[in-house]
């Protein structure tokens, strides 16, 4: 991939975040998502690349979503797989809560997992705990392994878990082990990514979330030197059949980093929509707005935090 694509992706997530943030706290998550999706598509189509959406927001007949198989870019330049989530945490934006992001990951074509749109059991850690966890191991064993890898007592380990009824038993296991829990309402891409940054105070993410988000999180952790493991969690026969049509016949198969992203390169960008542990959210100041974005590349290991100030008069449609 061209390294120039790194900053091009920043333009895309900035535009999506700026448009979505107008809906913060207004209780209209679909409107926030539509605004971000439209902005993301508009800016994407100015970038010299041949992109194909492999992780998107729906199928071809679900416009205006960025659908799986949609072509993005000018049609010139490198061919890339594209994984998008214009608003990671639509409910977060609607409620005006923490950690909503606009996120993109790209990689060389045919290297990102085409994950079915269903649940996935996941475990994610940052660089210090790579190779120390096992999705098939007990919760206690994984927490103990992370504590040892990070030179902590297990009581000091912080576990991010989506606040869902399906995690009742998991939460009880974590509490029985003595670790601390950070329950999040949505946004497990942010939860997984935060495990790789010491300043966030998060050590591990465990639980069941979306499989597509698992691919996006894997791209981020590939750039950061972290790790994610996943197992598909179909809830009905139709989902099992969908897996089989995609060539996945073993429902107990563990997906590792090379399954999620098989190439040696990936680029990931995320712009804060609302404030979070890692990124500040959008702030509007009259005719200007500010953004904060993290962008990173696996091949070089470079991680950049980009603060942007945008003139909404000179760039009203955010495409320039």
Residue pairs with C-beta under 8 A, 6 or more apart in sequence:
1 78
1 80
1 106
1 107
1 108
1 265
1 267
1 299
2 48
2 49
2 77
2 78
3 297
3 300
5 47
5 49
5 78
5 80
5 106
5 267
6 267
6 269
6 295
6 297
6 302
6 304
7 295
7 306
8 47
8 49
9 104
9 106
9 267
9 268
9 269
9 295
10 269
10 271
10 293
10 295
10 306
10 308
11 43
11 47
12 40
12 43
12 44
12 47
12 104
12 269
13 40
13 101
13 102
13 103
13 104
13 269
13 270
13 271
13 293
14 102
14 271
14 291
14 293
14 308
14 310
14 318
15 39
15 40
15 42
15 43
15 318
15 319
16 36
16 37
16 39
16 40
16 43
16 86
16 87
16 102
16 271
17 36
17 101
17 102
17 271
17 272
17 273
17 282
17 291
18 39
18 282
18 289
18 291
18 310
18 318
19 35
19 36
19 38
19 39
19 318
20 32
20 33
20 35
20 36
20 39
20 86
20 87
20 93
20 100
20 102
20 273
21 93
21 273
21 274
21 281
21 282
21 284
22 32
22 35
23 29
23 31
23 32
23 35
23 93
23 94
24 32
24 93
24 96
24 100
24 273
24 274
24 281
24 282
25 93
25 94
25 95
25 96
26 32
26 94
27 94
27 95
28 94
29 87
29 90
29 91
29 93
29 94
30 90
32 87
32 90
32 93
32 94
33 57
33 86
33 87
33 90
34 64
36 86
36 87
36 102
37 57
37 64
37 65
37 66
37 86
38 64
39 86
39 318
40 66
40 84
40 86
40 102
40 104
41 64
41 66
41 72
42 317
42 318
42 319
43 318
43 319
44 51
44 72
44 73
44 82
45 72
45 73
45 74
46 74
46 319
47 72
47 73
47 74
47 77
48 73
48 74
48 76
48 77
49 72
49 73
49 74
49 76
49 77
49 78
49 79
49 80
49 106
50 71
50 73
50 75
50 76
50 77
50 78
50 79
50 80
50 109
51 71
51 72
51 73
51 79
51 80
51 81
51 82
51 106
52 69
52 70
52 71
52 72
52 79
52 80
52 81
52 82
52 109
53 66
53 67
53 68
53 69
53 70
53 71
53 72
53 82
53 83
53 84
54 68
54 81
54 82
54 83
54 112
54 113
54 114
54 215
55 68
55 82
55 83
55 84
55 85
55 105
55 112
55 114
55 115
55 212
55 215
55 216
56 65
56 66
56 67
56 68
56 70
56 82
56 83
56 84
56 212
57 65
57 66
57 67
57 84
57 85
57 86
58 65
58 67
58 68
59 67
59 68
60 67
60 68
60 69
60 70
61 67
66 72
66 84
66 86
68 114
72 82
78 108
79 108
79 109
80 106
80 107
80 108
80 109
81 106
81 107
81 108
81 109
81 110
81 111
81 112
82 104
82 105
82 106
83 104
83 105
83 106
83 112
83 212
83 215
83 216
83 219
84 103
84 104
84 105
84 216
85 101
85 102
85 103
85 104
85 189
85 212
85 213
85 216
86 102
87 93
87 100
87 101
87 102
87 273
88 100
88 101
88 102
88 103
88 186
88 187
88 189
88 190
88 213
88 216
88 270
89 97
89 99
89 100
89 101
89 185
89 186
89 187
89 190
89 273
89 274
90 100
90 186
91 97
91 185
91 186
92 98
92 99
92 100
92 185
92 186
92 187
92 273
92 274
93 100
93 273
93 274
95 185
96 274
97 185
97 274
98 274
98 275
98 276
98 277
99 184
99 187
99 190
99 191
99 274
99 275
99 276
99 277
100 186
100 187
100 272
100 273
100 274
100 276
100 281
101 187
101 189
101 190
101 270
101 271
101 272
101 273
101 276
101 279
102 270
102 271
102 273
103 189
103 216
103 220
103 268
103 269
103 270
104 268
104 269
104 270
105 112
105 215
105 216
105 219
105 220
105 266
105 267
105 268
105 269
106 219
106 266
106 267
107 219
107 261
107 263
107 265
107 266
107 267
108 263
108 265
111 261
111 262
111 263
111 266
112 215
112 219
112 260
112 261
112 262
112 266
113 215
113 218
113 255
113 259
113 260
113 261
113 262
114 246
115 211
115 212
115 214
115 215
116 211
116 232
116 239
116 242
116 243
116 246
116 248
117 210
117 211
117 212
118 210
118 211
118 232
118 233
118 234
118 235
118 239
118 242
118 243
119 208
119 209
119 210
119 211
119 232
119 233
119 234
119 235
120 208
120 209
120 210
120 211
120 214
120 230
120 231
120 232
120 233
120 255
121 135
121 207
121 208
121 230
121 231
121 232
121 233
122 135
122 188
122 192
122 205
122 206
122 207
122 208
122 209
122 214
122 217
122 228
122 229
122 230
123 133
123 134
123 135
123 142
123 204
123 205
123 206
123 228
123 229
123 230
124 191
124 192
124 195
124 204
124 205
124 217
124 221
124 226
124 227
124 228
124 229
125 132
125 133
125 146
125 149
125 195
125 203
125 204
125 205
125 226
125 227
125 228
126 195
126 196
126 197
126 198
126 203
126 221
126 224
126 225
126 226
127 196
127 224
127 225
127 226
128 149
128 150
129 145
129 146
129 149
129 150
129 195
129 203
129 204
129 227
130 225
130 226
130 227
131 227
132 145
132 146
132 148
132 149
133 142
133 145
133 146
133 204
133 227
133 229
134 141
134 142
134 229
135 229
135 230
135 231
135 254
136 254
137 145
138 173
139 170
139 173
139 174
139 177
139 206
140 173
140 176
140 177
142 204
142 206
143 154
143 157
143 159
143 174
143 177
143 179
143 204
144 154
144 177
146 152
146 157
146 203
146 204
147 153
147 154
147 156
147 157
147 179
150 157
150 203
152 203
154 177
154 178
154 179
155 178
155 179
155 180
156 180
157 179
157 180
157 203
157 204
158 179
158 180
158 181
158 182
158 201
158 202
158 203
158 204
159 174
159 179
159 180
159 181
159 182
159 202
159 203
159 204
159 205
159 206
160 181
160 182
160 184
160 188
160 191
160 192
160 194
160 195
160 202
160 204
160 205
160 206
161 167
161 170
161 171
161 174
161 181
161 182
161 183
161 184
161 205
161 206
161 207
162 183
162 184
162 185
162 186
162 188
162 191
162 207
162 208
162 209
163 183
163 184
163 185
164 207
164 208
166 208
167 207
167 208
170 206
170 207
171 181
171 183
174 181
174 206
175 181
182 202
184 190
184 191
188 205
188 207
188 209
188 210
188 213
188 217
189 213
189 216
189 217
189 220
189 270
190 270
190 276
190 278
191 202
191 205
192 205
192 217
192 220
192 221
192 226
192 228
193 217
193 220
193 221
193 224
193 270
193 278
194 200
194 202
194 205
194 277
194 278
195 202
195 203
195 204
195 205
195 221
195 226
196 220
196 221
196 224
196 225
196 226
197 224
197 277
197 278
199 277
199 278
200 277
200 278
201 277
202 277
208 233
211 230
211 232
214 228
214 230
214 255
214 260
215 260
215 261
216 268
217 228
218 228
218 257
218 260
218 261
219 260
219 261
219 266
219 267
219 268
219 298
220 226
220 268
220 270
220 296
221 227
221 228
221 257
222 257
222 260
222 261
222 266
222 268
222 298
223 266
223 267
223 268
223 296
223 297
223 298
223 301
223 303
224 296
224 303
225 301
227 257
228 257
228 260
229 254
229 255
229 256
230 254
230 255
230 260
231 251
231 252
231 253
231 254
231 255
232 243
232 248
232 251
232 253
232 255
234 240
234 242
234 243
234 251
240 251
243 249
243 251
261 298
264 298
264 299
265 297
265 298
265 299
266 297
266 298
267 295
267 296
267 297
267 298
268 295
268 296
268 297
269 293
269 294
269 295
269 296
270 279
270 293
270 294
270 295
271 279
271 291
271 292
271 293
272 278
272 279
272 280
272 281
272 282
272 291
272 292
272 293
273 281
273 282
274 281
274 282
275 281
278 294
279 292
279 293
279 294
280 290
280 292
281 292
282 289
282 290
282 291
283 289
283 290
284 312
287 311
287 312
287 313
288 309
288 310
288 311
288 312
289 309
289 310
289 312
290 307
290 308
290 309
290 310
291 306
291 307
291 308
291 310
292 305
292 306
292 307
292 308
293 305
293 306
293 308
294 303
294 304
294 305
294 306
295 303
295 304
295 306
296 302
296 303
296 304
310 318
314 320
